[in-house]
Amino acid sequence: MIGSALDILEAGNAPRSVFVDYPLGHTVGRPFDRGNQRAIVDDALAAFELITRPGEIVQLDYRWSDNDAWKKEASNTKGGDTRSPRNSTPQYQTDTDRIAAAQP
């Protein structure tokens, strides 16, 4: 899995994960920047081959900008951060999904 929300990657506990510290929606690169996108995908595929521990998360060394000001802007709305806090409790869209997930 490639993700740009570290807490979600950790909660998801995928067998292999790569974290890219980019804004949500831009996980595999900047818009229209094929070179950046290709580099991230290539590095992620290489990391997947090297991961040996289940659940391991490798952080790729890419920066969205020279500073982290984008993080504050991306996580706030006019009235402040309105997102719900994250937790590791499984959430399901339907009871059918919850029942299916409980099956061995």
MIVEXLUM-152172 format. One line per 4 residues: number of its first residue (from 1); for each residue y, x, z of N, C-alpha, C. Coordinates in pm, 1 decimal, m for minus. Atoms other than C-alpha are relative to their C-alpha. Example, Ala and Ser with C-alpha at 12.3 -4.5 7.8 and 13.67 -1.06 7.14 Angstrom:
// residues 2
1	m119.0:89.0:0.0:m450.0:1230.0:780.0:120.0:90.0:0.0; m119.0:m82.0:m6.0:m106.0:1367.0:714.0:109.0:m77.0:73.0
// end
This chain:
// residues 104
1	m115.9:83.7:0.0:0.0:0.0:0.0:124.0:89.6:0.0; m129.8:m66.4:m3.0:354.1:118.1:m72.2:98.1:m99.1:59.7; m93.8:91.1:m63.8:621.9:m29.0:150.9:128.0:67.9:42.6; m127.6:m52.0:m47.2:980.4:7.5:261.3:41.5:m65.4:131.7
5	m22.3:54.5:m134.5:948.0:m172.1:595.8:m110.3:58.0:88.2; 100.8:m72.8:m77.4:770.1:63.8:833.0:m70.0:m89.1:101.4; 63.3:85.8:m99.7:709.9:m199.4:1100.3:m102.9:m94.0:m62.9; 96.2:85.9:68.1:535.3:m424.2:847.4:m122.9:80.7:m42.0
9	113.5:m85.7:34.4:319.7:m135.6:721.3:m87.1:24.0:123.0; 75.7:m26.4:m123.3:219.5:m57.1:1080.6:m76.9:m124.7:44.2; 65.0:124.3:m41.4:141.0:m422.1:1160.7:m111.4:m39.6:m96.5; 100.1:35.6:101.1:m50.6:m467.8:833.4:m126.4:82.3:8.6
13	114.9:m88.0:m19.9:m279.8:m175.0:912.4:m88.6:12.7:m124.2; 75.2:m21.8:124.2:m380.5:m115.4:550.4:m78.0:131.1:9.8; 77.9:m123.8:m6.8:m643.1:154.8:491.3:82.4:125.8:m31.2; m88.0:m111.4:36.2:m380.9:381.3:329.3:136.0:m58.8:m33.2
17	m134.8:50.1:27.8:m4.9:334.8:320.5:95.7:115.3:m24.6; m108.7:m93.5:25.6:299.9:513.6:190.1:129.9:m73.2:30.3; m129.5:57.1:m35.4:643.8:447.2:335.9:109.6:69.5:m78.3; m117.3:m50.2:70.7:957.7:487.9:124.5:121.3:m63.0:68.1
21	m115.6:49.6:m74.2:1283.6:455.7:319.2:110.7:m42.3:m95.9; m92.1:60.6:95.8:1457.2:245.5:55.2:22.8:m144.9:41.9; m22.0:140.7:m32.9:1606.0:m104.6:79.3:m116.2:m87.4:m47.9; 103.0:94.6:41.9:1363.5:m394.7:63.7:28.2:m45.8:m142.4
25	m14.5:38.7:139.4:1302.0:m491.0:m295.3:11.5:117.5:m95.2; m13.5:m119.7:82.8:1342.2:m133.4:m418.1:m102.3:106.0:41.4; 100.0:m88.6:m58.8:1025.4:16.5:m272.6:m41.6:113.8:m92.2; 47.0:m105.7:90.0:923.0:209.2:m581.9:111.8:58.6:m84.3
29	m105.8:m71.1:68.1:1264.2:331.0:m686.9:125.3:m79.6:m24.8; m129.3:60.3:30.1:1619.5:264.8:m781.5:m8.6:m81.1:m129.8; 2.2:80.7:122.4:1684.5:m6.3:m1041.9:35.2:82.8:m123.5; m20.2:m62.5:130.6:1660.7:124.8:m1398.2:m9.9:152.7:1.8
33	15.2:m146.3:m9.8:1591.5:480.3:m1275.8:m148.3:34.0:m14.9; 142.5:m21.6:27.3:1257.6:543.6:m1443.7:m51.9:130.8:59.3; 42.0:m128.0:m56.1:1247.3:904.8:m1326.0:m28.9:m11.6:148.4; 18.9:20.9:m144.1:1287.7:806.6:m959.9:m122.2:m88.1:25.6
37	113.8:91.1:m16.4:1038.2:521.7:m996.0:m131.7:71.6:m27.7; 121.8:m72.7:36.5:781.0:742.9:m1166.8:m36.0:102.8:106.3; 24.5:m101.7:m102.7:819.7:1018.0:m905.5:m58.8:m63.6:125.8; 51.9:67.9:m119.6:764.0:772.8:m619.6:m143.5:m46.6:m21.0
41	136.1:47.1:27.0:457.4:618.2:m781.1:m97.0:117.5:m7.7; 86.8:m118.3:8.2:311.5:961.0:m866.0:m27.4:59.8:138.0; 17.6:m56.0:m133.9:372.3:1088.2:m512.1:m84.0:m91.8:88.7; 80.9:94.4:m77.6:223.4:771.4:m362.3:m147.1:11.6:m38.3
45	139.4:m13.4:43.9:m92.1:803.1:m572.4:m61.4:130.5:51.4; 49.3:m128.0:m53.2:m125.8:1168.8:m469.9:m26.3:m11.6:149.8; 19.3:17.6:m145.0:m82.7:1071.2:m103.0:m124.7:m81.7:28.4; 118.7:83.5:m22.2:m350.6:802.6:m131.0:m128.0:82.3:m11.5
49	118.0:m84.7:15.3:m597.2:1067.7:m245.0:m20.4:92.6:119.2; 7.6:m96.3:m109.9:m516.3:1292.3:53.1:m18.6:m64.0:137.3; 12.0:66.5:m130.0:m518.2:1033.0:332.8:m146.9:m5.1:40.6; 138.6:m5.2:m47.2:m830.3:1078.3:542.4:m28.5:m94.5:116.8
53	19.1:88.9:m114.9:m773.9:850.0:843.9:35.3:m142.9:m38.6; m34.7:139.5:26.8:m790.7:471.2:807.3:127.9:m38.3:74.5; m124.3:43.8:m60.3:m449.7:319.6:875.0:112.4:101.4:m5.7; m102.7:m104.8:5.0:m261.9:643.4:809.0:114.9:m41.6:m91.7
57	m120.1:28.4:78.7:95.0:607.7:680.8:69.3:132.6:m29.8; m70.7:m120.6:43.0:254.2:889.5:480.8:141.2:m40.7:m38.4; m138.4:27.0:36.3:633.4:893.4:456.4:41.0:93.6:m112.2; m49.4:m80.4:111.3:764.3:1009.8:120.9:144.1:40.6:27.8
61	m130.5:m57.8:m30.7:1074.3:1227.3:135.2:102.3:m32.0:m108.9; m103.9:42.7:93.9:1314.2:1024.5:m79.3:112.5:m63.0:80.5; m116.9:58.3:m68.1:1665.6:922.5:23.1:73.2:m91.0:m97.5; m72.5:97.1:82.0:1846.0:616.1:m109.6:141.3:49.5:m29.8
65	m135.5:m52.3:17.9:2184.7:782.4:m58.0:20.5:119.1:93.0; m30.1:m117.1:m82.0:2353.4:1077.8:110.6:13.2:m32.2:148.4; m7.7:39.4:m141.1:2395.2:877.3:432.4:m78.2:m129.6:19.1; 79.8:119.2:m29.4:2227.8:582.8:604.9:84.3:m126.3:14.6
69	m86.5:117.5:m10.8:2520.9:339.0:579.0:m63.6:m123.6:m64.6; 63.4:112.7:68.2:2314.0:121.7:343.3:m90.3:m78.8:94.4; 91.6:69.7:m91.9:2074.9:40.7:631.2:72.5:m107.3:79.7; m77.4:98.2:m76.0:2343.3:m133.0:834.0:38.7:m116.6:m90.0
73	m41.1:104.2:94.7:2467.8:m321.5:530.3:m118.0:m87.7:m41.0; 117.1:74.9:43.8:2116.0:m425.1:426.1:m55.9:m90.0:109.1; 60.7:77.3:m107.5:2019.1:m556.4:769.4:96.0:m97.4:66.6; m97.7:88.5:m62.0:2335.1:m749.5:853.7:56.5:m99.5:m99.9
77	m72.8:99.0:77.6:2493.9:m1063.6:727.3:137.3:m13.2:64.8; m135.5:14.8:m54.6:2847.7:m1178.6:796.9:m1.2:m25.0:150.7; 6.8:32.6:m141.7:2745.2:m1313.2:1137.5:m88.6:93.3:78.9; 89.9:m92.2:m69.8:2529.7:m1015.9:1230.5:m142.2:m14.0:m51.5
81	140.0:0.4:42.2:2159.3:m953.3:1191.7:m64.8:m131.6:42.3; 57.6:131.4:m28.8:1991.3:m1293.7:1167.2:m151.6:m2.8:m16.5; 145.3:m2.1:17.7:1634.9:m1177.5:1111.4:m71.1:m24.1:133.0; 82.2:18.0:m119.2:1363.8:m1280.6:1357.5:m61.0:133.7:37.4
85	66.2:m124.3:m38.4:1218.6:m998.0:1563.0:m143.4:2.0:m52.1; 137.6:m12.9:49.1:891.3:m865.1:1426.5:m93.3:22.6:117.6; 105.0:m29.0:m97.6:570.8:m860.5:1624.1:m130.7:11.6:m74.5; 127.8:m24.2:67.3:208.7:m785.3:1551.1:m92.5:m121.1:4.7
89	81.1:121.1:m3.4:85.0:m1143.3:1601.8:m21.9:m50.4:m142.0; 25.3:49.9:135.5:m88.4:m1263.3:1284.3:65.7:m137.0:m20.9; m59.2:128.0:35.9:90.5:m1549.0:1110.1:m62.5:m45.1:m130.7; 68.5:54.5:116.9:m67.2:m1777.5:853.1:80.8:m114.7:m57.7
93	m72.7:109.0:64.6:77.2:m2015.9:599.0:m67.7:m133.9:28.6; 73.3:125.2:m21.7:m197.1:m2275.1:657.0:m112.4:22.0:100.2; 116.3:m9.5:m89.3:m476.7:m2353.9:901.2:m120.9:54.0:m74.7; 110.0:m52.3:81.2:m719.1:m2279.1:617.3:4.3:152.1:m4.4
97	m15.2:m145.8:0.1:m582.0:m1924.0:599.0:m40.3:57.4:134.9; 32.7:m47.1:m135.3:m611.4:m1884.0:977.9:m150.6:m1.9:21.8; 146.4:11.9:m16.6:m974.5:m2004.9:973.2:m71.2:105.0:m84.4; 62.3:m100.2:88.6:m1063.3:m1781.8:676.7:14.3:140.9:58.0
101	m21.5:m133.2:m57.7:m912.8:m1477.4:851.1:m87.6:25.1:120.0; 83.6:m15.4:m120.9:m1124.6:m1541.6:1160.4:m147.1:20.4:m32.8; 140.3:m15.7:40.5:m1450.6:m1526.7:962.1:m38.9:147.7:m0.6; 44.7:m140.3:1.0:m1655.8:m1208.0:1005.6:m21.2:55.9:m138.7
// end
